[in-house]
Each structure stands twice: as structure tokens, then as C-alpha cells.
Amino acid sequence: MTDPAPASGHHHAHVVVHHVVDANPPYRRVDILGETVGKAHSLRDVAEFCRRAGLDELDLDSQDMVEWIGGGSDVWE
């Protein structure tokens, strides 16, 4: 028996940082383990969300752990 295919939109990474939302100020939605945890305005915010979730040792540059959608960790506008 095979495992079912993941649903569309499913991400493999523990942390997903979505595309920049054009707001004032711009932000990126952050999901951790499939749950939205907040709006990040900088990499520092992403690190803080990870710390609160118990992932403070997470390497934010690890492609296996963090999926950056719409640009990498240096894209905030």
C-alpha cells in the first residue's frame, strides 16, 4: 500500500514564509508546522516566531527546514 499524495498547497518544510504582501508596512505571512503564526516584517520576526515555537536552533537558511515563497530571506518589499 502506498501513502496518499500530499494535498496541493502542502509544504514539506517546518517553516513556510509566504510572498510579500503589499501593505504599509509590507509583511510576509509565516506558517510553522502548518499553522499561521503571524506576519513578519523582517528576518528577526521569523526568528522570533521560530523561537516561540521551540525551533530556536533552526537554521533559517536550510531549504529542508524553511521554504521561502516569492523570494529569499532578504526580500521584504
Protein Blocks (a to p, Z undefined) as FASTA:
>chain_A
ZZddddehiafbfbdcddddddddddddddeehiafbdcfbfklmmmmmmmnopambcfk
lmklpccehiafkbcZZ
